[in-house]
Structure formats: structure tokens, C-alpha cells
Amino acid sequence: MIDDFMSAVHRGGSDAIARRRFPTVAGGTAGRLFGYVLALCTLPCVAFAENIKWEQLADGVAVSVWNPGEPCPAVPSLLAIEIDPDLARFAIHHYAHENLAQPPTIEDWQKRTGHDVIFNAGLFRENFAYLGLLYKDGRSLGSRRHTTWQGVFVAEPLVSGVKKARVLDLAVEAFDEQHPPYQEAAQALMLLDRNRTIRVRQTGKRAYQTIIAETDKGRILVFKSRDVTSLYDIGRCLRDTLSIVRQAMAMDGGSSSDVLVSESLWQRDQQNENRLFWKALFGGNTSAHIPLPTVIGVSRR
């Protein structure tokens, strides 16, 4: 909700992943320590900095648990989802547009829609009205453009020759409300722009966060922090450790920060202890869920 989100920000406000080689360590204490690390990091394992180790769940959908580590001491581990827009499509859902009396939880949204992946959209008022532009199937759902938030997640183009999903920066890119170039759109706060500028202030206020990023290869990354952190710290971490991120925006945070990956994507013949732990994390079994009036769903094409 907006109160949670505003506690974390000021109101004004992949396929190219490097594969790091580990050095060979001779015996002794260092060698034993390295052996322990290898033992702990059986696939899938927590990923560090640029070396995100993706677990491919389906065509166009991969997951990881990214621990930025020492370069980002104020940022906790994050659930990370990589989506290839050429293989997976996005859809906006708002509870009132779907004639629901009350907003569902993310689990209920997944049951209703059957999406492979669902995550929360941007901010909303106490009456659940969306704050900012919101489009579905090329039509506005009635909300007005927010005058200061300059990030817009867009997907499913209505014109040829453009990417199938983007993070738009309204400071330098246009969005025609009368003739939208994309079927799906959700406005929120710009976090990191193409010039590597962090677009939020360093207030020190912390909350759970949901981030959408666009990579230099056109993939969409969704991050959800596993603990509270500030938007500024996440923006700085993305800037300093993930060179593949072209630009990023912040969706709603606090208790509204939520992601879910369908249980159907986890192949039963590949279960192990770590994989089961990830399945629980991405399945929402380790956290509470509040009703979400607006979500973004992902399904394979």
C-alpha cells in the first residue's frame, strides 16, 4: 500500500551474466573453507554479484536467489526472476476490472489466472484505486498519470519494431495515452536510469521492495527483497554490481511486495533439498500475503 511504499522513498522521488571462475586453493585452512563453500553451493545455490546462477524452470522463465554480498552490505538477498519477453507474455490485472468485490491475495490471483509468475504492481490508494497510468489490452483502466513518478512498465506492443516488454523512463521517453504503443502498462517510480543515475533520494527508510529491471539484452528481471532495505541502496547495488541492468523501476513495497512462481513449473523429477527450499520461497510458503488490487502476470507464449 502507499503508506508502506512512502515509508521507503521520498515523495519526489541473464543471458549476459558473467560466469566467474573460482581460483584453485591449495590445502590448509583456506582449502578446507573453499571445500565447505563448494559443499554448500550445490545447484541451485545463492548467487553473488554479477554471477547470478539461474535455475531454468521453463522456456522464458528462470529463477535465482541473488545475494549481492560484500559490495552491497545494506541489501539483503533477493528473490530474482528472469523473463524472456520473446517466450513469455505479460498481463495486467486489476480486481475491479475483473468484477471482483475485493482484491485477492497473490495466491488467489494465481489460481484465478493460471499465470506461471505473478508479482505486485505499483501503488494504490486506501480505496484500492491505482496511482498512475494503468492499461490492459490497450485500454486505460481509469487511473491518471502520476506527475512525478517517471517509470512505466510496458508490455505486448501494438506497433511493430519495438521490444515486447520495456521499462520506460518518462523523463526521456514518451507514452501516448490516447494511442498507447503497448497493450499493458503500469506506472510507478523510476529507480535507475540508462545513465546509471539513481532516481530516488537517500532517506535511510527501509521496507520490503519489488523491483522491475530491463537488461541490455531485453530480458526483464523481477526482484523481491527477502528483508527490509532502502530503495536507494538497491538502486546503488544494481548500478554497481549488475552492469547488465539497463534501467529499473520500483513497484509497491512494504507488505504489498510479493511474488509467486507456480508450483507447476518445478519438475518433480529434479527435486533436491535446495530446490525444495527455493520452491517454498518462490511459492510464497515462507511469508504472509495481503490482498493486492493490481498484479502483473507472466505466462508462456
C-alpha positions in Angstrom: 0.0 0.0 0.0 1.0 3.6 -0.4 1.8 4.1 3.3 4.3 1.2 3.2 5.9 2.4 0.0 6.2 6.0 1.1 8.0 4.9 4.2 10.8 3.8 1.9 11.1 6.6 -0.6 11.0 10.4 -0.8 7.8 11.7 -2.4 9.7 13.5 -5.2 11.3 10.8 -5.9 20.5 -13.1 -17.7 21.8 -14.2 -20.9 24.7 -11.9 -20.5 25.5 -12.9 -16.9 29.3 -13.4 -16.4 30.4 -16.9 -15.3 33.0 -16.5 -12.6 35.8 -18.9 -12.3 36.8 -19.9 -8.8 40.6 -20.0 -8.1 42.3 -23.2 -7.2 43.1 -23.3 -3.5 45.8 -25.5 -2.0 45.2 -27.4 1.2 45.2 -26.0 4.7 42.5 -23.8 6.3 41.8 -21.9 3.1 41.4 -25.2 1.2 39.0 -26.6 3.8 37.0 -23.4 3.8 36.7 -23.5 0.0 35.6 -27.1 0.2 32.8 -26.1 2.6 31.7 -23.4 0.2 31.5 -25.9 -2.6 29.6 -28.3 -0.5 27.0 -25.6 0.5 26.6 -24.4 -3.1 25.2 -27.4 -4.8 22.9 -26.3 -7.5 20.8 -24.3 -7.1 22.8 -22.1 -4.8 22.8 -18.5 -3.7 24.3 -16.2 -6.4 26.8 -13.4 -5.8 27.1 -10.1 -7.6 27.2 -10.4 -11.4 27.4 -14.1 -11.2 23.7 -14.9 -10.9 23.1 -18.6 -11.3 19.8 -19.0 -13.0 17.6 -22.1 -12.5 15.7 -22.6 -15.7 12.1 -23.6 -14.9 10.5 -23.3 -18.3 11.1 -21.6 -21.7 11.5 -17.9 -20.9 11.4 -18.2 -17.1 14.3 -18.7 -14.8 14.8 -18.0 -11.0 17.6 -17.4 -8.6 18.3 -16.2 -5.1 20.7 -13.3 -5.5 22.9 -12.3 -2.6 24.8 -9.2 -3.6 27.2 -9.8 -0.7 30.1 -7.5 0.3 29.6 -4.9 -2.5 26.1 -4.1 -1.1 26.2 -4.5 2.7 22.8 -2.8 3.2 21.0 -5.0 0.7 19.7 -8.5 1.8 19.3 -11.5 -0.5 16.6 -11.1 -3.2 14.4 -13.5 -5.0 15.1 -12.9 -8.7 13.1 -14.0 -11.7 14.4 -13.6 -15.3 11.8 -13.4 -18.1 12.4 -13.5 -21.8 9.6 -11.5 -23.4 10.0 -13.3 -26.7 9.0 -16.5 -24.9 6.6 -15.2 -22.2 3.9 -12.6 -22.2 2.8 -10.2 -19.6 -0.8 -9.2 -18.5 -2.1 -6.6 -16.1 -4.9 -7.5 -13.7 -7.0 -5.1 -11.6 -9.6 -6.6 -9.3 -12.4 -4.0 -10.2 -11.8 -4.5 -13.9 -12.4 -8.2 -13.3 -15.7 -7.5 -11.4 -14.3 -8.7 -8.0 -15.8 -7.3 -4.8 -12.4 -7.3 -3.0 -8.8 -7.6 -4.1 -7.5 -11.2 -3.9 -4.2 -12.3 -2.4 -1.4 -13.2 -4.8 -2.2 -16.9 -4.3 -5.8 -16.4 -5.2 -4.7 -14.3 -8.3 -2.6 -17.2 -9.4 -5.5 -19.7 -9.0 -7.8 -17.3 -11.0 -5.4 -16.5 -13.8 -3.2 -19.6 -14.1 -0.2 -17.5 -14.7 3.3 -19.0 -14.3 4.6 -16.0 -12.4 2.7 -13.2 -10.6 4.1 -10.1 -8.9 2.7 -6.9 -7.4 2.2 -3.8 -9.5 2.6 -0.2 -8.3 1.0 1.9 -5.6 -2.7 2.2 -4.7 -4.9 4.3 -2.5 -6.9 3.2 0.6 -9.9 2.6 -1.7 -7.6 0.4 -3.9 -7.6 2.8 -6.8 -4.3 2.6 -8.7 -1.9 5.5 -8.6 -0.6 6.3 -12.0 -1.2 5.0 -15.6 -2.7 1.6 -15.8 -3.5 -0.1 -19.1 -4.9 -3.5 -20.0 -5.5 -4.8 -23.6 -4.6 -1.3 -24.9 -7.3 0.5 -22.8 -6.9 2.7 -19.7 -8.4 1.3 -16.5 -9.3 4.8 -15.5 -6.3 5.9 -13.5 -4.5 9.2 -14.3 -0.8 9.8 -15.0 1.2 10.5 -11.8 3.0 13.8 -12.4 6.3 12.9 -10.6 6.8 9.2 -11.0 8.5 8.5 -14.3 8.8 4.8 -14.6 6.3 2.8 -16.7 6.5 -1.0 -17.2 5.1 -1.7 -20.6 4.5 -5.0 -22.5 2.8 -6.5 -25.5 3.3 -3.9 -28.2 0.6 -2.6 -30.5 3.1 -1.4 -33.0 5.8 -3.2 -34.9 9.6 -2.9 -34.4 9.7 -2.4 -30.7 10.6 -4.7 -27.8 7.9 -6.9 -26.3 8.5 -5.6 -22.8 10.3 -2.5 -21.5 10.9 -0.2 -18.6 10.1 3.3 -19.9 11.6 6.5 -18.4 9.1 9.2 -18.9 11.8 11.8 -18.4 13.2 11.0 -21.8 10.6 8.7 -23.5 7.0 9.4 -24.5 3.9 7.4 -23.6 0.9 8.4 -25.8 -2.2 7.9 -23.6 -4.6 8.3 -26.5 -2.7 5.9 -28.7 -0.7 3.7 -26.4 2.1 1.8 -28.1 1.7 -1.2 -25.7 -1.4 -3.2 -24.6 -0.2 -3.5 -20.9 1.3 -0.6 -18.8 1.7 0.2 -15.2 3.3 3.4 -13.9 5.5 3.6 -10.7 8.7 5.1 -9.5 11.9 5.3 -11.7 14.8 3.8 -9.7 17.8 3.6 -12.0 18.1 5.2 -15.5 20.2 4.4 -18.6 22.8 7.0 -17.4 23.3 4.9 -14.2 21.7 7.7 -12.2 19.8 6.6 -9.0 16.5 8.4 -9.2 15.5 8.2 -5.5 16.9 10.1 -2.5 18.9 8.5 0.2 16.4 8.8 3.1 17.5 5.8 5.1 14.0 4.4 5.3 13.6 0.7 4.7 10.9 -1.7 3.6 10.4 -4.9 1.6 10.9 -3.9 -2.1 9.8 -5.2 -5.5 11.9 -4.0 -8.5 11.5 -4.5 -12.2 14.6 -4.1 -14.4 15.3 -4.3 -18.1 18.6 -5.8 -19.2 20.8 -4.8 -22.1 19.7 -7.9 -23.9 16.0 -7.2 -23.5 15.2 -9.6 -20.6 13.0 -8.5 -17.8 14.2 -9.1 -14.2 11.9 -9.0 -11.2 13.5 -8.7 -7.8 11.8 -9.1 -4.3 13.9 -8.4 -1.3 13.8 -11.0 1.5 14.3 -8.4 4.2 13.8 -4.7 4.5 16.1 -2.3 2.7 16.0 1.1 1.2 15.3 1.8 -2.5 18.4 3.9 -2.7 20.6 1.0 -1.5 19.0 -1.3 -4.1 19.5 1.3 -6.8 23.1 1.7 -5.9 23.6 -2.1 -5.7 22.1 -2.6 -9.2 24.2 0.2 -10.6 27.5 -1.0 -9.1 27.2 -4.8 -9.4 24.8 -5.6 -12.3 26.1 -4.0 -15.4 23.5 -5.9 -17.5 20.7 -3.8 -16.0 19.8 -1.0 -18.4 17.3 0.7 -16.2 15.0 -0.2 -13.4 11.8 0.9 -11.6 10.3 0.3 -8.2 6.8 -1.1 -7.7 4.9 -1.0 -4.5 6.8 -2.1 -1.4 6.3 -2.9 2.3 3.6 -5.5 2.9 2.5 -5.2 -0.7 5.8 -6.5 -2.0 5.0 -10.0 -3.3 6.0 -12.5 -6.0 4.8 -16.1 -6.7 6.1 -18.7 -9.1 3.6 -21.5 -9.9 4.3 -24.9 -8.4 3.7 -26.4 -11.8 7.0 -25.1 -13.1 9.1 -27.1 -10.7 9.7 -30.5 -12.2 9.2 -33.3 -9.7 12.0 -35.4 -11.1 14.6 -32.8 -10.2 13.8 -32.3 -6.6 16.6 -31.9 -4.0 16.9 -30.1 -0.7 18.0 -26.8 -2.1 15.4 -26.9 -4.9 12.6 -27.6 -2.4 13.7 -24.6 -0.4 13.6 -22.4 -3.5 10.2 -23.8 -4.4 8.9 -22.8 -1.0 10.5 -19.3 -1.3 9.0 -18.6 -4.7 5.8 -20.4 -3.9 5.1 -17.9 -1.1 5.1 -20.5 1.6 7.5 -18.6 3.8 5.7 -15.3 4.1 2.3 -13.8 4.7 0.2 -12.3 1.9 -2.1 -9.3 1.9 -4.8 -8.6 -0.8 -3.4 -7.0 -3.9 -5.7 -4.9 -6.1 -3.3 -4.9 -9.1 -0.8 -7.6 -10.2 1.2 -8.4 -13.3 1.1 -11.9 -14.6 3.5 -13.9 -16.8 2.6 -16.8 -19.0 4.5 -18.8 -21.6 3.6 -17.8 -25.2 
